[in-house]
Amino acid sequence: MSVTKPNLRVVFLTHYFPPEVGAPQARLFESATRLSEAGYAVTVVTGFPNYPTGVIPPAYAGRGFMEEHIDGVRVLRTWVYAARNRGFARRILNHLSFAFSSLRAIREVGPVDVIFVESPPLLIGLAALVYTRIKSAPFVFNVSDIWPQSAVELGALRNPFAIWLAERLEWHLYSRATRVSVVTPGMLERLAARGVPRSKLFLLTNGVDTKAYQPAPPDDAMARRFGLDGHKVFLYAGTHGLAQGLDVILEAAKLTANPAVLYVLAGEGAEKETLMKKAAAENISNVRFLPNQPKSDMPALVNLAYASIIPLKRLDLFKSALPSKMFESVAAARPIVAALWGEAADLVEAADCGVVVPPEDPGAIHDAVDKLASDPKLALTLGANGRKYVVEHFERAKIADRFGDLLRQAAGPA
């Protein structure tokens, strides 16, 4: 990555960051480290890690503010009301707490050329407005999920006045941002159709580090530790939330008679407890739940899988979604069962890297699992196709170059 404006001073303003595990955490961390290596002066302003369990790790507990350095990136952490990723009121308090406490870091940040703001949560935009004014620096508003539309369609936000307020904030942020970046072409078109100027929009897709995620033999010790050895593992690794609709995997498991097939759900989220109770109550014995795994262990976990399952709810909003966990699976040459529609389904078909089925259709998921499990040659072919496709189109290093372009454009001339 080349830097035409030396030592560009960048602030990431984000609710999520490692050691938390998740798609935005990984994307932001890798982007920040790559920018730092390329000569940018990067500071991340974030909260104390607590997502999605609501528990702050002992190393961070009891603090109101701290500074640390992670792989060359300066990280400033401010107090946050820790809350599990369930219960709308508590989550709003969690979001609001960081929006206000993050202002504590304004003085410590120092001079700034450009601010990169990660949304959701939308309420972080309140802090962005203060930062951009006090620092006299433009901000890029990165929309990885369109709020409040997503919350409304999922049924998490119903109050008409709250929706009205959120929409007013959303549009004010679009108008104040120097650039609005989005992660899929469909999201770009959706915002353009709603009136955001195309000249302001910038496509910055998700991607994957294909050196970290690459085909490797299964880690036998890890397989034994989790009791996965001797099975064809169909893996879902990610957030167990409303958007994913993971109940469909349990229903597919109930239809699966092949004793070699084991469905594994790894991660945490608002729906995990409900899913585990259902699996126990209905004696769904071919499903295994694993806790969140450290970022360093995720490539090995993906390589334990025979294939991955990527589901989302059947909502129009998700026609423009591209789940990042897709890229990690196919980078490891694992085929995917894609219970998706829209752009994600089109990508799987273009890459010829898996089997596409309709969202929220357990019978179709079962049929796809059965097809792959009974045809190892097909699974290998689809996996190899996927690996080739992401190396060409979604390599994180290439996306980092576009990220640098975006920041330099937003910062303006030296």
Secondary structure, DSSP 8 states (H G I E B T S, - for coil): ---SSTT-EEEEE-S--TTS-SHHHHHHHHHHHHHHHTT-EEEEEEE-S-TTTT---TTTTT-SEEEEEETTEEEEEE------S--HHHHHHHHHHHHHHGGGGHHHH---SEEEEEESSTTHHHHHHHHHHHTT--EEEEESS-TTHHHHHTTS---HHHHHHHHHHHHHHHHH-SEEEESSHHHHHHHHHTT--TTTEEE----B-TTTS------HHHHHHHT-TTSEEEEEES--STTTTTHHHHHHHHH---TTEEEEEES--TTHHHHHHHHHHTT-TTEEEE----GGGHHHHHHH-SEEEEE--S-GGGGG---HHHHHHHHTT--EEEE--THHHHHHHHHT-EEEE-TT-HHHHHHHHHHHHT-HHHHHHHHHHHHHHHHHH-BHHHHHHHHHHHHHHHH---
